[in-house]
Amino acid sequence: MRSFFVIAVLLALPGPVTAQAGPDPSAQERISATAGLMLKGSQIAQENRLHFGGWAGLLFTDNLAIGGGGFALINDIELVGSEGDTGFLLDMGYGGLLFRYWETLRGPLMGDVGLLLGAAHAEVRDNLTSGEVGSDNFFIAEADFGLSYSLARDFHLGISLGYRFTSGVEDLPRVSAGDINGFTSTISVQVGGH
């Protein structure tokens, strides 16, 4: 799953596209491709973990992007078993439709807000046998607010803080929605103008 996200982001690297906007041939609306890689930190089941992922989409009017993105845990989360039990491992990935909006604050510094709406898949495996003991698909929404700095016209570094909300977590032993919901912090690299 992690390889899929990396390949999807690499295939969607930006390239400008222009189109006529209205009857006046001199008026053009700029639409371009944009993509980003992200390293996200959050707490899941009381463990601090990193997610790696990215997104790609179309950038409209230089400050609104609509596309898709996804994330996967870098390392599984060890869940405590009952006394004498070997314990369990939780793996999770999620993705969906992404909206991102930027506004210039001062010079190369921009404020941005993002929203991801989609689905997640998680599975719990026995730590000793690696056999699956439960899996589930559920709704996920993640909103964040951040700052980005333009190092060059089409290359930006960003940081953001957000919150992840889930609903429909039912078939994961020893895991509830409360174990997955929580605050996130993200470092990102974006390629593509805004």
C-alpha positions in Angstrom: 0.0 0.0 0.0 2.9 2.4 0.8 4.4 1.9 -2.6 1.1 2.7 -4.3 1.0 6.2 -2.6 4.6 7.0 -3.6 4.0 5.9 -7.2 0.7 7.8 -7.4 2.4 11.0 -6.3 5.3 10.6 -8.6 3.0 10.0 -11.6 1.1 13.2 -10.8 4.1 15.6 -10.8 3.0 19.0 -12.0 2.9 20.4 -15.5 1.1 23.6 -16.5 -2.1 23.5 -18.4 -3.8 26.7 -19.7 -7.3 27.1 -21.1 -9.3 30.0 -22.6 -11.6 31.5 -20.0 -14.5 33.3 -21.7 -14.9 34.8 -25.1 -11.9 37.2 -24.8 -8.9 35.4 -26.2 -6.5 37.5 -24.0 -8.2 36.3 -20.8 -6.8 33.0 -19.6 -7.5 31.1 -16.4 -4.4 29.2 -15.3 -5.0 25.6 -14.2 -1.9 23.5 -13.2 -1.1 20.3 -11.5 0.4 20.2 -8.1 1.5 17.4 -5.7 2.9 17.0 -2.3 4.7 14.6 0.0 3.8 14.6 3.7 5.2 13.1 6.9 2.4 13.2 9.5 2.7 12.5 13.3 -0.2 11.5 15.5 -1.2 9.4 18.4 -3.0 6.1 17.7 -4.0 3.7 20.5 -1.9 5.8 22.9 1.2 5.3 20.7 3.0 8.1 18.8 3.4 7.1 15.2 4.4 8.5 11.8 2.3 8.3 8.6 3.9 8.8 5.2 1.8 9.8 2.3 1.0 12.4 -0.3 -1.5 14.0 -2.6 -1.9 15.2 -6.1 -4.5 17.4 -7.8 -5.4 20.4 -9.9 -4.6 23.9 -8.8 -7.2 26.5 -9.7 -6.7 30.3 -9.6 -3.3 29.7 -7.9 -4.8 29.1 -4.5 -7.4 26.3 -4.6 -6.4 22.6 -5.1 -8.7 19.7 -5.5 -7.4 16.2 -5.7 -6.8 13.0 -3.9 -4.4 11.8 -1.2 -3.5 9.0 1.1 -1.4 8.0 4.1 -0.1 4.8 5.6 1.5 4.0 8.9 5.3 3.6 8.7 5.4 1.1 11.6 2.6 -1.1 13.0 1.2 -0.3 16.4 1.6 -2.9 19.1 -1.6 -3.4 21.1 -1.4 -4.8 24.6 -2.8 -8.3 25.0 -4.4 -9.8 28.0 -2.1 -11.3 30.7 -0.1 -14.1 29.2 -1.2 -13.1 25.6 1.4 -12.2 23.0 -0.4 -9.0 22.0 -1.6 -7.7 18.6 -0.4 -5.4 15.8 -2.5 -2.7 14.2 -1.9 -1.5 10.7 -3.8 1.3 9.1 -4.0 3.3 5.9 -6.4 6.0 4.6 -7.2 8.3 1.7 -9.8 10.2 -0.1 -10.8 13.5 -1.8 -8.6 16.4 -0.7 -9.4 20.2 -0.8 -6.6 22.7 0.0 -6.8 26.5 0.0 -3.9 29.0 0.3 -3.8 32.7 1.1 -0.8 35.0 1.0 0.2 36.4 4.4 3.4 38.2 3.6 5.9 37.8 0.8 6.6 34.1 0.3 4.7 33.1 3.5 1.2 31.6 3.0 -1.5 30.4 5.3 -3.4 27.3 4.2 -6.3 25.1 5.2 -7.0 21.6 4.1 -9.7 19.0 4.3 -9.5 15.3 3.4 -12.7 13.2 3.2 -12.5 9.5 2.6 -12.2 6.0 4.0 -9.7 4.1 6.0 -8.8 0.4 6.2 -7.2 -1.1 9.4 -6.4 -4.6 10.4 -5.4 -6.2 13.7 -3.0 -9.2 13.5 -1.8 -11.6 16.2 1.8 -10.6 17.1 3.0 -14.2 17.3 1.4 -15.8 14.2 0.8 -12.7 12.1 -2.7 -14.1 11.5 -5.5 -11.5 11.0 -7.9 -11.4 13.9 -10.0 -8.5 12.6 -10.2 -5.8 9.9 -12.5 -2.9 9.2 -13.2 -0.1 6.7 -14.6 3.2 8.1 -15.2 6.8 7.3 -12.4 9.3 8.0 -12.2 13.1 7.9 -9.1 15.2 8.5 -8.8 18.9 8.7 -5.7 21.0 9.2 -4.4 24.6 9.3 -0.8 25.5 8.4 1.8 27.7 7.0 3.9 27.2 3.9 7.0 29.0 2.6 7.9 29.3 -1.1 11.5 28.5 -1.6 11.0 28.9 -5.3 8.0 29.6 -7.6 7.0 25.9 -7.7 8.6 24.5 -4.6 7.1 25.0 -1.1 7.8 23.7 2.4 4.9 23.6 4.9 3.9 22.7 8.5 0.4 22.2 9.8 -1.7 21.1 12.7 -4.9 19.2 12.4 -7.5 16.8 13.7 -8.5 13.3 12.4 -12.1 12.1 13.0 -13.4 8.6 12.3 -16.8 7.0 12.4 -17.9 3.4 11.9 -15.0 1.6 13.6 -16.6 -1.7 14.7 -14.7 -4.8 13.8 -11.2 -4.1 15.2 -10.4 -6.0 18.4 -9.0 -3.8 21.2 -9.4 -0.7 19.0 -12.2 2.0 19.0 -12.8 5.2 17.1 -11.4 7.0 20.1 -8.1 5.2 19.7 -7.8 6.6 16.1 -9.3 10.1 16.4 -6.8 12.7 17.5 -4.6 15.7 16.7 -2.0 15.5 13.9 1.1 17.5 13.0 2.5 17.5 9.5 5.7 18.5 7.6 5.2 18.7 3.8 6.9 19.4 0.6 4.8 20.7 -2.3 5.7 20.9 -6.0 3.6 23.1 -8.1 2.8 26.8 -8.1 0.4 28.8 -5.8 
